[in-house]
Amino acid sequence: MIQRLLPRAGALAALALLSATAFAQAGYPSRTITIVVPYPAGGSNDTFARQIAKELGDELKQPVIIDNRPGASGNAGTGQVGKAAPDGYTLVAVSSSMTTNAAIQPRLPYDPIKSFAPVAMFARGPFIVAVNNEFPARTPAELIAAIKAKPGQYNYASSGTGSVNQFGTELLKSLVPGMAITHIPYKGMGPAVTDLVGNQTQLLISSGPSLLPMVRSGKLRAIGITSAKPSPIAPDLTPIATAVPGYDFELWWGLLAPAGTPPEIVDKLNATVNKILAKPALAGNFLKEGAIATPLSVPQFTALIATDVERWKKLAQQQNITAE
C-alpha cells in the first residue's frame, strides 16, 4: 500500500511546485520592490537605478524604491543583497566594477557568479582617453608613439588602485609592447583630473561625464574613445582600437537578484526592464550620462558577467593589478 502511495505523493509534490511557481509569476509583484544601490547618491549607479526604478514601478503597478547602502567600494551593499531572500523584492544595481573588484579582492562578501541571478543590463558606455594640453599627441597613433618614444617618463592617473580607470589603462598597456607609463592613483576622480590639467600626470582614461566638460572648455585634449567602434557618446572621437587592434573597454550597469530567485520572476523583470530601455526619453537621459541603453536577455547578461570576471582576473595577474 505504501509503495502505491509513493508515486502519487511525488506527483502531488510536483503539482504543488508547479502551482507555486505559476502563482509566483502571476502574483508578482504584490508589494514594494527595493533596489539597493551600493554607492552614495549621485553617482552613475544611483542615477541609472533611479530612472529605471520610476519606470519599473509604473510598469509593474507597485512602488519601487532606492536604498543607498554605500561602503567598501560597493561590496557591502552588494553582499547584503546576495544574502537576501530570493523572492524578487530585493535587487541590487551594479556596474562592471563588480567584476574588476572580484578580480583583485579574494575575500569579497559575495561570489560574483554564485551569489546572484542576473536580471537585466541597463546600459554600457565607453571611456574617454584624455591628455593635458602639453602632451605631444592628438590621435590614437600619436599617443602610442609618444609614450613608446619616452618609456617610463610619463604618468597616467586613476581614481584609485584597482579602479576601473587602472584596468582600462593596463588593458591598453597589455596590448602595446614597450608602452611603459607609470600609474599614479588618486583618492577619487576630482584630484586625478586636476593633476592631469596641471601636467602632474599626462594621461587619464575615464568616463565621458568626468572628462568631456574639461575637453569642451579647452582644459584637456581628448585623444580617442575606448569602444571598438565609434560611439554616440562622443561621435567625433576615434576609437583607440584604430591604433591598437583588439582594444575594447566599456563599463556596463545592470540589475541582479539573489541567487535562487524563481526564473519566472527574473524573466518578468528582464522583459519589463528591456521594455523600459526601448523608451526614447530614457535612452536620451542615459546618453547624457555617457551610457547607451543596452537591453540583453538573461542568458546574454549572465554570460557577460562570467566572461568579464575571467577577463579581468587574467589581466590583473598579467599586469600586477592589486587591491588598495
Phi and psi restraints in degrees (value plus and minus 20) as a CYANA .aco file:
   2 ILE   PHI     -84.3   -44.3
   2 ILE   PSI     -59.9   -19.9
   3 GLN   PHI     -82.9   -42.9
   3 GLN   PSI     -54.9   -14.9
   4 ARG   PHI     -91.8   -51.8
   4 ARG   PSI     -48.0    -8.0
   5 LEU   PHI     -98.9   -58.9
   5 LEU   PSI     -46.3    -6.3
   6 LEU   PHI     -80.3   -40.3
   6 LEU   PSI     -68.4   -28.4
   7 PRO   PHI     -80.2   -40.2
   7 PRO   PSI     -57.8   -17.8
   8 ARG   PHI     -85.9   -45.9
   8 ARG   PSI     -59.3   -19.3
   9 ALA   PHI     -84.2   -44.2
   9 ALA   PSI     -60.4   -20.4
  10 GLY   PHI     -83.2   -43.2
  10 GLY   PSI     -61.3   -21.3
  11 ALA   PHI     -84.1   -44.1
  11 ALA   PSI     -60.4   -20.4
  12 LEU   PHI     -84.7   -44.7
  12 LEU   PSI     -59.6   -19.6
  13 ALA   PHI     -83.6   -43.6
  13 ALA   PSI     -62.9   -22.9
  14 ALA   PHI     -83.6   -43.6
  14 ALA   PSI     -60.4   -20.4
  15 LEU   PHI     -83.7   -43.7
  15 LEU   PSI     -60.4   -20.4
  16 ALA   PHI     -84.4   -44.4
  16 ALA   PSI     -59.1   -19.1
  17 LEU   PHI     -84.7   -44.7
  17 LEU   PSI     -63.7   -23.7
  18 LEU   PHI     -83.5   -43.5
  18 LEU   PSI     -59.2   -19.2
  19 SER   PHI     -85.0   -45.0
  19 SER   PSI     -62.2   -22.2
  20 ALA   PHI     -84.2   -44.2
  20 ALA   PSI     -60.6   -20.6
  21 THR   PHI     -83.7   -43.7
  21 THR   PSI     -65.4   -25.4
  22 ALA   PHI     -82.2   -42.2
  22 ALA   PSI     -59.3   -19.3
  23 PHE   PHI     -86.0   -46.0
  23 PHE   PSI     -61.2   -21.2
  24 ALA   PHI     -79.3   -39.3
  24 ALA   PSI     -61.8   -21.8
  25 GLN   PHI     -89.4   -49.4
  25 GLN   PSI     -65.3   -25.3
  26 ALA   PHI     -93.7   -53.7
  26 ALA   PSI     -56.0   -16.0
  27 GLY   PHI    -110.4   -70.4
  27 GLY   PSI     -25.5    14.5
  28 TYR   PHI    -113.9   -73.9
  28 TYR   PSI     114.9   154.9
  29 PRO   PHI    -112.5   -72.5
  29 PRO   PSI     131.8   171.8
  30 SER   PHI    -137.7   -97.7
  30 SER   PSI     -16.4    23.6
  31 ARG   PHI    -177.0  -137.0
  31 ARG   PSI    -194.9  -154.9
  32 THR   PHI     -83.7   -43.7
  32 THR   PSI     116.3   156.3
  33 ILE   PHI    -122.5   -82.5
  33 ILE   PSI     115.5   155.5
  34 THR   PHI    -129.2   -89.2
  34 THR   PSI     107.4   147.4
  35 ILE   PHI    -125.8   -85.8
  35 ILE   PSI      93.0   133.0
  36 VAL   PHI     -99.9   -59.9
  36 VAL   PSI     110.0   150.0
  37 VAL   PHI    -128.6   -88.6
  37 VAL   PSI      92.1   132.1
  38 PRO   PHI    -101.5   -61.5
  38 PRO   PSI      10.9    50.9
  39 TYR   PHI    -161.1  -121.1
  39 TYR   PSI     144.7   184.7
  40 PRO   PHI     -84.4   -44.4
  40 PRO   PSI     142.7   182.7
  41 ALA   PHI     -84.3   -44.3
  41 ALA   PSI     126.1   166.1
  42 GLY   PHI      87.2   127.2
  42 GLY   PSI     -40.0     0.0
  43 GLY   PHI    -100.3   -60.3
  43 GLY   PSI     159.0   199.0
  44 SER   PHI     -83.4   -43.4
  44 SER   PSI     -62.2   -22.2
  45 ASN   PHI     -77.4   -37.4
  45 ASN   PSI     -65.0   -25.0
  46 ASP   PHI     -86.6   -46.6
  46 ASP   PSI     -64.6   -24.6
  47 THR   PHI     -80.7   -40.7
  47 THR   PSI     -68.6   -28.6
  48 PHE   PHI     -87.4   -47.4
  48 PHE   PSI     -61.7   -21.7
  49 ALA   PHI     -82.6   -42.6
  49 ALA   PSI     -59.3   -19.3
  50 ARG   PHI     -86.5   -46.5
  50 ARG   PSI     -58.9   -18.9
  51 GLN   PHI     -87.3   -47.3
  51 GLN   PSI     -61.3   -21.3
  52 ILE   PHI     -85.6   -45.6
  52 ILE   PSI     -61.5   -21.5
  53 ALA   PHI     -80.5   -40.5
  53 ALA   PSI     -62.5   -22.5
  54 LYS   PHI     -82.0   -42.0
  54 LYS   PSI     -68.2   -28.2
  55 GLU   PHI     -87.6   -47.6
  55 GLU   PSI     -57.5   -17.5
  56 LEU   PHI     -84.4   -44.4
  56 LEU   PSI     -61.5   -21.5
  57 GLY   PHI     -81.2   -41.2
  57 GLY   PSI     -61.1   -21.1
  58 ASP   PHI     -84.2   -44.2
  58 ASP   PSI     -61.0   -21.0
  59 GLU   PHI     -91.9   -51.9
  59 GLU   PSI     -60.3   -20.3
  60 LEU   PHI    -110.0   -70.0
  60 LEU   PSI     -27.6    12.4
  61 LYS   PHI      42.1    82.1
  61 LYS   PSI      13.9    53.9
  62 GLN   PHI    -162.9  -122.9
  62 GLN   PSI     131.5   171.5
  63 PRO   PHI     -84.3   -44.3
  63 PRO   PSI     119.7   159.7
  64 VAL   PHI    -145.5  -105.5
  64 VAL   PSI      95.0   135.0
  65 ILE   PHI    -131.1   -91.1
  65 ILE   PSI     136.2   176.2
  66 ILE   PHI    -122.3   -82.3
  66 ILE   PSI     113.8   153.8
  67 ASP   PHI    -144.5  -104.5
  67 ASP   PSI      83.9   123.9
  68 ASN   PHI     -98.1   -58.1
  68 ASN   PSI     101.4   141.4
  69 ARG   PHI    -150.0  -110.0
  69 ARG   PSI      54.2    94.2
  70 PRO   PHI     -93.9   -53.9
  70 PRO   PSI     141.7   181.7
  71 GLY   PHI     122.4   162.4
  71 GLY   PSI     122.6   162.6
  72 ALA   PHI      35.6    75.6
  72 ALA   PSI      25.2    65.2
  73 SER   PHI      36.5    76.5
  73 SER   PSI      16.4    56.4
  74 GLY   PHI      69.8   109.8
  74 GLY   PSI     -28.4    11.6
  75 ASN   PHI     -95.5   -55.5
  75 ASN   PSI     -50.5   -10.5
  76 ALA   PHI     -85.0   -45.0
  76 ALA   PSI     -76.5   -36.5
  77 GLY   PHI     -84.8   -44.8
  77 GLY   PSI     -57.4   -17.4
  78 THR   PHI     -82.6   -42.6
  78 THR   PSI     -63.4   -23.4
  79 GLY   PHI     -83.8   -43.8
  79 GLY   PSI     -55.7   -15.7
  80 GLN   PHI     -83.6   -43.6
  80 GLN   PSI     -60.3   -20.3
  81 VAL   PHI     -89.4   -49.4
  81 VAL   PSI     -54.4   -14.4
  82 GLY   PHI     -79.9   -39.9
  82 GLY   PSI     -42.5    -2.5
  83 LYS   PHI    -123.5   -83.5
  83 LYS   PSI     -17.6    22.4
  84 ALA   PHI     -95.8   -55.8
  84 ALA   PSI     145.6   185.6
  85 ALA   PHI     -81.5   -41.5
  85 ALA   PSI     111.5   151.5
  86 PRO   PHI    -103.2   -63.2
  86 PRO   PSI      42.9    82.9
  87 ASP   PHI    -137.1   -97.1
  87 ASP   PSI     -16.2    23.8
  88 GLY   PHI      66.5   106.5
  88 GLY   PSI     -16.6    23.4
  89 TYR   PHI    -122.7   -82.7
  89 TYR   PSI     -27.5    12.5
  90 THR   PHI    -149.6  -109.6
  90 THR   PSI      96.2   136.2
  91 LEU   PHI    -144.8  -104.8
  91 LEU   PSI     148.7   188.7
  92 VAL   PHI    -155.5  -115.5
  92 VAL   PSI     115.4   155.4
  93 ALA   PHI    -114.7   -74.7
  93 ALA   PSI      97.6   137.6
  94 VAL   PHI    -143.8  -103.8
  94 VAL   PSI     149.8   189.8
  95 SER   PHI    -144.7  -104.7
  95 SER   PSI     158.9   198.9
  96 SER   PHI     -88.2   -48.2
  96 SER   PSI     -27.2    12.8
  97 SER   PHI     -83.6   -43.6
  97 SER   PSI     -40.8    -0.8
  98 MET   PHI     -80.7   -40.7
  98 MET   PSI     -57.3   -17.3
  99 THR   PHI     -99.3   -59.3
  99 THR   PSI     -51.4   -11.4
 100 THR   PHI     -91.6   -51.6
 100 THR   PSI     -57.2   -17.2
 101 ASN   PHI     -78.4   -38.4
 101 ASN   PSI     -64.1   -24.1
 102 ALA   PHI     -83.8   -43.8
 102 ALA   PSI     -46.3    -6.3
 103 ALA   PHI     -93.9   -53.9
 103 ALA   PSI     -43.4    -3.4
 104 ILE   PHI    -145.4  -105.4
 104 ILE   PSI     -24.0    16.0
 105 GLN   PHI    -141.3  -101.3
 105 GLN   PSI      77.9   117.9
 106 PRO   PHI     -92.1   -52.1
 106 PRO   PSI     -34.6     5.4
 107 ARG   PHI    -134.0   -94.0
 107 ARG   PSI      25.9    65.9
 108 LEU   PHI     -88.2   -48.2
 108 LEU   PSI     133.1   173.1
 109 PRO   PHI     -99.7   -59.7
 109 PRO   PSI      -0.3    39.7
 110 TYR   PHI    -180.8  -140.8
 110 TYR   PSI     141.9   181.9
 111 ASP   PHI    -124.0   -84.0
 111 ASP   PSI     103.1   143.1
 112 PRO   PHI     -81.7   -41.7
 112 PRO   PSI     -40.2    -0.2
 113 ILE   PHI    -120.8   -80.8
 113 ILE   PSI     -70.0   -30.0
 114 LYS   PHI    -101.7   -61.7
 114 LYS   PSI     -42.2    -2.2
 115 SER   PHI    -105.7   -65.7
 115 SER   PSI     -29.3    10.7
 116 PHE   PHI    -155.5  -115.5
 116 PHE   PSI     135.9   175.9
 117 ALA   PHI    -129.0   -89.0
 117 ALA   PSI      86.2   126.2
 118 PRO   PHI     -77.3   -37.3
 118 PRO   PSI     115.2   155.2
 119 VAL   PHI    -126.5   -86.5
 119 VAL   PSI     -78.7   -38.7
 120 ALA   PHI    -184.0  -144.0
 120 ALA   PSI     125.9   165.9
 121 MET   PHI    -106.4   -66.4
 121 MET   PSI     123.3   163.3
 122 PHE   PHI    -109.4   -69.4
 122 PHE   PSI     -74.6   -34.6
 123 ALA   PHI    -182.5  -142.5
 123 ALA   PSI     147.9   187.9
 124 ARG   PHI    -160.7  -120.7
 124 ARG   PSI     134.3   174.3
 125 GLY   PHI    -174.5  -134.5
 125 GLY   PSI     119.5   159.5
 126 PRO   PHI     -98.3   -58.3
 126 PRO   PSI     146.4   186.4
 127 PHE   PHI    -118.4   -78.4
 127 PHE   PSI     142.6   182.6
 128 ILE   PHI    -121.6   -81.6
 128 ILE   PSI     118.5   158.5
 129 VAL   PHI    -121.4   -81.4
 129 VAL   PSI      96.2   136.2
 130 ALA   PHI    -146.5  -106.5
 130 ALA   PSI     131.6   171.6
 131 VAL   PHI    -151.1  -111.1
 131 VAL   PSI     146.1   186.1
 132 ASN   PHI     -99.5   -59.5
 132 ASN   PSI     147.2   187.2
 133 ASN   PHI     -90.3   -50.3
 133 ASN   PSI     -33.0     7.0
 134 GLU   PHI    -107.8   -67.8
 134 GLU   PSI     -30.0    10.0
 135 PHE   PHI     -94.3   -54.3
 135 PHE   PSI     115.9   155.9
 136 PRO   PHI    -104.8   -64.8
 136 PRO   PSI      39.0    79.0
 137 ALA   PHI    -176.2  -136.2
 137 ALA   PSI     126.5   166.5
 138 ARG   PHI    -151.7  -111.7
 138 ARG   PSI     -30.0    10.0
 139 THR   PHI    -149.0  -109.0
 139 THR   PSI     142.6   182.6
 140 PRO   PHI     -75.4   -35.4
 140 PRO   PSI     -62.9   -22.9
 141 ALA   PHI     -84.9   -44.9
 141 ALA   PSI     -60.0   -20.0
 142 GLU   PHI     -87.2   -47.2
 142 GLU   PSI     -54.9   -14.9
 143 LEU   PHI     -79.7   -39.7
 143 LEU   PSI     -71.3   -31.3
 144 ILE   PHI     -82.9   -42.9
 144 ILE   PSI     -63.8   -23.8
 145 ALA   PHI     -82.7   -42.7
 145 ALA   PSI     -60.6   -20.6
 146 ALA   PHI     -85.8   -45.8
 146 ALA   PSI     -62.6   -22.6
 147 ILE   PHI     -88.7   -48.7
 147 ILE   PSI     -61.3   -21.3
 148 LYS   PHI     -87.8   -47.8
 148 LYS   PSI     -47.3    -7.3
 149 ALA   PHI     -91.3   -51.3
 149 ALA   PSI     -44.3    -4.3
 150 LYS   PHI    -151.8  -111.8
 150 LYS   PSI      49.1    89.1
 151 PRO   PHI     -79.8   -39.8
 151 PRO   PSI     110.3   150.3
 152 GLY   PHI      59.7    99.7
 152 GLY   PSI     -20.8    19.2
 153 GLN   PHI    -114.8   -74.8
 153 GLN   PSI     -31.1     8.9
 154 TYR   PHI    -131.5   -91.5
 154 TYR   PSI     137.2   177.2
 155 ASN   PHI    -140.6  -100.6
 155 ASN   PSI     127.1   167.1
 156 TYR   PHI    -137.2   -97.2
 156 TYR   PSI     125.1   165.1
 157 ALA   PHI    -118.2   -78.2
 157 ALA   PSI     136.0   176.0
 158 SER   PHI    -166.5  -126.5
 158 SER   PSI     148.5   188.5
 159 SER   PHI    -103.1   -63.1
 159 SER   PSI     -15.7    24.3
 160 GLY   PHI     134.6   174.6
 160 GLY   PSI     138.8   178.8
 161 THR   PHI     -82.6   -42.6
 161 THR   PSI     109.4   149.4
 162 GLY   PHI      61.9   101.9
 162 GLY   PSI     -13.6    26.4
 163 SER   PHI     -94.0   -54.0
 163 SER   PSI     145.5   185.5
 164 VAL   PHI     -84.5   -44.5
 164 VAL   PSI     -48.8    -8.8
 165 ASN   PHI     -82.1   -42.1
 165 ASN   PSI     -62.1   -22.1
 166 GLN   PHI     -85.4   -45.4
 166 GLN   PSI     -63.2   -23.2
 167 PHE   PHI     -80.1   -40.1
 167 PHE   PSI     -62.7   -22.7
 168 GLY   PHI     -83.4   -43.4
 168 GLY   PSI     -58.0   -18.0
 169 THR   PHI     -97.1   -57.1
 169 THR   PSI     -59.1   -19.1
 170 GLU   PHI     -88.0   -48.0
 170 GLU   PSI     -50.9   -10.9
 171 LEU   PHI     -82.0   -42.0
 171 LEU   PSI     -62.8   -22.8
 172 LEU   PHI     -81.5   -41.5
 172 LEU   PSI     -67.0   -27.0
 173 LYS   PHI     -79.8   -39.8
 173 LYS   PSI     -57.7   -17.7
 174 SER   PHI     -84.8   -44.8
 174 SER   PSI     -42.7    -2.7
 175 LEU   PHI    -117.3   -77.3
 175 LEU   PSI     -24.5    15.5
 176 VAL   PHI    -144.4  -104.4
 176 VAL   PSI      76.8   116.8
 177 PRO   PHI     -76.9   -36.9
 177 PRO   PSI     112.5   152.5
 178 GLY   PHI      65.7   105.7
 178 GLY   PSI     -13.3    26.7
 179 MET   PHI    -108.1   -68.1
 179 MET   PSI      68.7   108.7
 180 ALA   PHI    -119.2   -79.2
 180 ALA   PSI      90.9   130.9
 181 ILE   PHI    -163.4  -123.4
 181 ILE   PSI     116.7   156.7
 182 THR   PHI    -107.8   -67.8
 182 THR   PSI     116.6   156.6
 183 HIS   PHI    -104.0   -64.0
 183 HIS   PSI     108.0   148.0
 184 ILE   PHI    -139.1   -99.1
 184 ILE   PSI      82.9   122.9
 185 PRO   PHI    -102.1   -62.1
 185 PRO   PSI     123.1   163.1
 186 TYR   PHI    -139.5   -99.5
 186 TYR   PSI     147.1   187.1
 187 LYS   PHI    -111.3   -71.3
 187 LYS   PSI      49.2    89.2
 188 GLY   PHI      92.2   132.2
 188 GLY   PSI     147.4   187.4
 189 MET   PHI     -97.5   -57.5
 189 MET   PSI     -51.1   -11.1
 190 GLY   PHI     -75.6   -35.6
 190 GLY   PSI     -77.2   -37.2
 191 PRO   PHI     -86.3   -46.3
 191 PRO   PSI     -48.1    -8.1
 192 ALA   PHI     -84.6   -44.6
 192 ALA   PSI     -63.7   -23.7
 193 VAL   PHI     -87.1   -47.1
 193 VAL   PSI     -61.6   -21.6
 194 THR   PHI     -78.4   -38.4
 194 THR   PSI     -65.1   -25.1
 195 ASP   PHI     -93.7   -53.7
 195 ASP   PSI     -45.2    -5.2
 196 LEU   PHI     -87.4   -47.4
 196 LEU   PSI     -64.0   -24.0
 197 VAL   PHI     -80.1   -40.1
 197 VAL   PSI     -58.6   -18.6
 198 GLY   PHI    -103.2   -63.2
 198 GLY   PSI     -18.0    22.0
 199 ASN   PHI      50.4    90.4
 199 ASN   PSI      -1.0    39.0
 200 GLN   PHI     -92.3   -52.3
 200 GLN   PSI     -49.8    -9.8
 201 THR   PHI    -146.4  -106.4
 201 THR   PSI     144.1   184.1
 202 GLN   PHI    -136.8   -96.8
 202 GLN   PSI     -35.4     4.6
 203 LEU   PHI    -161.7  -121.7
 203 LEU   PSI     120.8   160.8
 204 LEU   PHI    -167.7  -127.7
 204 LEU   PSI     109.8   149.8
 205 ILE   PHI    -130.2   -90.2
 205 ILE   PSI      94.5   134.5
 206 SER   PHI    -173.4  -133.4
 206 SER   PSI    -196.6  -156.6
 207 SER   PHI     -92.2   -52.2
 207 SER   PSI     139.2   179.2
 208 GLY   PHI     -76.2   -36.2
 208 GLY   PSI     -69.7   -29.7
 209 PRO   PHI     -79.2   -39.2
 209 PRO   PSI     -48.8    -8.8
 210 SER   PHI     -95.2   -55.2
 210 SER   PSI     -53.6   -13.6
 211 LEU   PHI    -133.3   -93.3
 211 LEU   PSI     -54.8   -14.8
 212 LEU   PHI     -81.1   -41.1
 212 LEU   PSI     -56.3   -16.3
 213 PRO   PHI     -79.7   -39.7
 213 PRO   PSI     -58.2   -18.2
 214 MET   PHI     -91.1   -51.1
 214 MET   PSI     -53.3   -13.3
 215 VAL   PHI     -87.1   -47.1
 215 VAL   PSI     -65.0   -25.0
 216 ARG   PHI     -87.5   -47.5
 216 ARG   PSI     -48.2    -8.2
 217 SER   PHI    -103.6   -63.6
 217 SER   PSI     -24.5    15.5
 218 GLY   PHI      66.8   106.8
 218 GLY   PSI     -13.5    26.5
 219 LYS   PHI    -105.0   -65.0
 219 LYS   PSI     -39.5     0.5
 220 LEU   PHI    -156.2  -116.2
 220 LEU   PSI     144.3   184.3
 221 ARG   PHI    -138.8   -98.8
 221 ARG   PSI     105.6   145.6
 222 ALA   PHI    -105.0   -65.0
 222 ALA   PSI     108.9   148.9
 223 ILE   PHI    -115.0   -75.0
 223 ILE   PSI     -56.0   -16.0
 224 GLY   PHI    -198.9  -158.9
 224 GLY   PSI    -190.5  -150.5
 225 ILE   PHI    -147.6  -107.6
 225 ILE   PSI     132.1   172.1
 226 THR   PHI    -109.9   -69.9
 226 THR   PSI     -25.3    14.7
 227 SER   PHI     -94.9   -54.9
 227 SER   PSI     134.5   174.5
 228 ALA   PHI     -86.8   -46.8
 228 ALA   PSI     -47.0    -7.0
 229 LYS   PHI    -145.0  -105.0
 229 LYS   PSI     143.9   183.9
 230 PRO   PHI     -74.2   -34.2
 230 PRO   PSI     127.0   167.0
 231 SER   PHI    -144.7  -104.7
 231 SER   PSI     123.7   163.7
 232 PRO   PHI     -86.1   -46.1
 232 PRO   PSI     -32.1     7.9
 233 ILE   PHI     -81.3   -41.3
 233 ILE   PSI     -62.0   -22.0
 234 ALA   PHI    -169.3  -129.3
 234 ALA   PSI      58.0    98.0
 235 PRO   PHI     -83.2   -43.2
 235 PRO   PSI     -36.0     4.0
 236 ASP   PHI    -106.5   -66.5
 236 ASP   PSI     -26.2    13.8
 237 LEU   PHI    -114.5   -74.5
 237 LEU   PSI     121.5   161.5
 238 THR   PHI    -106.3   -66.3
 238 THR   PSI     115.5   155.5
 239 PRO   PHI     -80.0   -40.0
 239 PRO   PSI     117.2   157.2
 240 ILE   PHI     -79.7   -39.7
 240 ILE   PSI     -46.1    -6.1
 241 ALA   PHI     -81.1   -41.1
 241 ALA   PSI     -37.7     2.3
 242 THR   PHI     -86.8   -46.8
 242 THR   PSI     -45.6    -5.6
 243 ALA   PHI    -125.6   -85.6
 243 ALA   PSI     -41.7    -1.7
 244 VAL   PHI    -149.4  -109.4
 244 VAL   PSI      67.0   107.0
 245 PRO   PHI     -75.6   -35.6
 245 PRO   PSI     115.1   155.1
 246 GLY   PHI      74.4   114.4
 246 GLY   PSI     -29.7    10.3
 247 TYR   PHI     -97.4   -57.4
 247 TYR   PSI     102.5   142.5
 248 ASP   PHI    -174.3  -134.3
 248 ASP   PSI      91.7   131.7
 249 PHE   PHI    -158.8  -118.8
 249 PHE   PSI      94.9   134.9
 250 GLU   PHI    -157.2  -117.2
 250 GLU   PSI     122.3   162.3
 251 LEU   PHI    -102.5   -62.5
 251 LEU   PSI     131.6   171.6
 252 TRP   PHI    -154.0  -114.0
 252 TRP   PSI     140.2   180.2
 253 TRP   PHI    -152.1  -112.1
 253 TRP   PSI     123.9   163.9
 254 GLY   PHI    -184.8  -144.8
 254 GLY   PSI    -195.0  -155.0
 255 LEU   PHI    -142.5  -102.5
 255 LEU   PSI     112.1   152.1
 256 LEU   PHI    -142.2  -102.2
 256 LEU   PSI     133.4   173.4
 257 ALA   PHI    -138.9   -98.9
 257 ALA   PSI     141.5   181.5
 258 PRO   PHI     -81.2   -41.2
 258 PRO   PSI     126.5   166.5
 259 ALA   PHI     -77.1   -37.1
 259 ALA   PSI     122.6   162.6
 260 GLY   PHI      74.2   114.2
 260 GLY   PSI     -24.5    15.5
 261 THR   PHI     -82.2   -42.2
 261 THR   PSI     112.1   152.1
 262 PRO   PHI     -72.4   -32.4
 262 PRO   PSI     113.4   153.4
 263 PRO   PHI     -75.1   -35.1
 263 PRO   PSI     -51.6   -11.6
 264 GLU   PHI     -85.1   -45.1
 264 GLU   PSI     -57.2   -17.2
 265 ILE   PHI     -90.8   -50.8
 265 ILE   PSI     -63.8   -23.8
 266 VAL   PHI     -78.8   -38.8
 266 VAL   PSI     -65.3   -25.3
 267 ASP   PHI     -84.3   -44.3
 267 ASP   PSI     -57.9   -17.9
 268 LYS   PHI     -85.9   -45.9
 268 LYS   PSI     -63.2   -23.2
 269 LEU   PHI     -84.7   -44.7
 269 LEU   PSI     -61.2   -21.2
 270 ASN   PHI     -80.9   -40.9
 270 ASN   PSI     -67.2   -27.2
 271 ALA   PHI     -83.1   -43.1
 271 ALA   PSI     -57.8   -17.8
 272 THR   PHI     -90.7   -50.7
 272 THR   PSI     -64.1   -24.1
 273 VAL   PHI     -82.2   -42.2
 273 VAL   PSI     -62.9   -22.9
 274 ASN   PHI     -83.7   -43.7
 274 ASN   PSI     -54.6   -14.6
 275 LYS   PHI     -84.4   -44.4
 275 LYS   PSI     -61.1   -21.1
 276 ILE   PHI     -84.0   -44.0
 276 ILE   PSI     -61.1   -21.1
 277 LEU   PHI     -85.6   -45.6
 277 LEU   PSI     -40.4    -0.4
 278 ALA   PHI     -99.2   -59.2
 278 ALA   PSI     -27.5    12.5
 279 LYS   PHI     -95.7   -55.7
 279 LYS   PSI     104.3   144.3
 280 PRO   PHI     -76.9   -36.9
 280 PRO   PSI     -57.9   -17.9
 281 ALA   PHI     -83.2   -43.2
 281 ALA   PSI     -63.6   -23.6
 282 LEU   PHI     -87.7   -47.7
 282 LEU   PSI     -63.0   -23.0
 283 ALA   PHI     -79.8   -39.8
 283 ALA   PSI     -57.5   -17.5
 284 GLY   PHI     -86.4   -46.4
 284 GLY   PSI     -59.7   -19.7
 285 ASN   PHI     -84.2   -44.2
 285 ASN   PSI     -61.1   -21.1
 286 PHE   PHI     -82.4   -42.4
 286 PHE   PSI     -61.5   -21.5
 287 LEU   PHI     -81.2   -41.2
 287 LEU   PSI     -57.0   -17.0
 288 LYS   PHI     -83.8   -43.8
 288 LYS   PSI     -45.4    -5.4
 289 GLU   PHI    -115.7   -75.7
 289 GLU   PSI      -8.0    32.0
 290 GLY   PHI      61.8   101.8
 290 GLY   PSI       6.7    46.7
 291 ALA   PHI    -159.6  -119.6
 291 ALA   PSI     134.7   174.7
 292 ILE   PHI    -134.0   -94.0
 292 ILE   PSI     102.8   142.8
 293 ALA   PHI     -75.3   -35.3
 293 ALA   PSI     107.3   147.3
 294 THR   PHI    -157.1  -117.1
 294 THR   PSI      72.3   112.3
 295 PRO   PHI     -94.1   -54.1
 295 PRO   PSI     115.7   155.7
 296 LEU   PHI    -152.9  -112.9
 296 LEU   PSI     134.8   174.8
 297 SER   PHI     -94.1   -54.1
 297 SER   PSI     145.7   185.7
 298 VAL   PHI     -78.9   -38.9
 298 VAL   PSI     -68.1   -28.1
 299 PRO   PHI     -80.6   -40.6
 299 PRO   PSI     -57.4   -17.4
 300 GLN   PHI     -84.9   -44.9
 300 GLN   PSI     -64.3   -24.3
 301 PHE   PHI     -87.3   -47.3
 301 PHE   PSI     -60.0   -20.0
 302 THR   PHI     -80.4   -40.4
 302 THR   PSI     -64.7   -24.7
 303 ALA   PHI     -86.0   -46.0
 303 ALA   PSI     -57.5   -17.5
 304 LEU   PHI     -82.1   -42.1
 304 LEU   PSI     -65.2   -25.2
 305 ILE   PHI     -82.1   -42.1
 305 ILE   PSI     -66.5   -26.5
 306 ALA   PHI     -82.0   -42.0
 306 ALA   PSI     -61.7   -21.7
 307 THR   PHI     -84.4   -44.4
 307 THR   PSI     -63.0   -23.0
 308 ASP   PHI     -84.1   -44.1
 308 ASP   PSI     -61.8   -21.8
 309 VAL   PHI     -77.6   -37.6
 309 VAL   PSI     -66.7   -26.7
 310 GLU   PHI     -89.5   -49.5
 310 GLU   PSI     -59.0   -19.0
 311 ARG   PHI     -80.6   -40.6
 311 ARG   PSI     -66.1   -26.1
 312 TRP   PHI     -97.3   -57.3
 312 TRP   PSI     -49.5    -9.5
 313 LYS   PHI     -81.8   -41.8
 313 LYS   PSI     -64.1   -24.1
 314 LYS   PHI     -83.4   -43.4
 314 LYS   PSI     -64.9   -24.9
 315 LEU   PHI     -86.2   -46.2
 315 LEU   PSI     -60.2   -20.2
 316 ALA   PHI     -80.7   -40.7
 316 ALA   PSI     -61.3   -21.3
 317 GLN   PHI     -87.1   -47.1
 317 GLN   PSI     -63.4   -23.4
 318 GLN   PHI     -87.1   -47.1
 318 GLN   PSI     -60.1   -20.1
 319 GLN   PHI    -122.8   -82.8
 319 GLN   PSI     -14.9    25.1
 320 ASN   PHI      38.5    78.5
 320 ASN   PSI      27.4    67.4
 321 ILE   PHI    -107.0   -67.0
 321 ILE   PSI     105.3   145.3
 322 THR   PHI    -144.8  -104.8
 322 THR   PSI     146.8   186.8
 323 ALA   PHI     -94.0   -54.0
 323 ALA   PSI     133.3   173.3
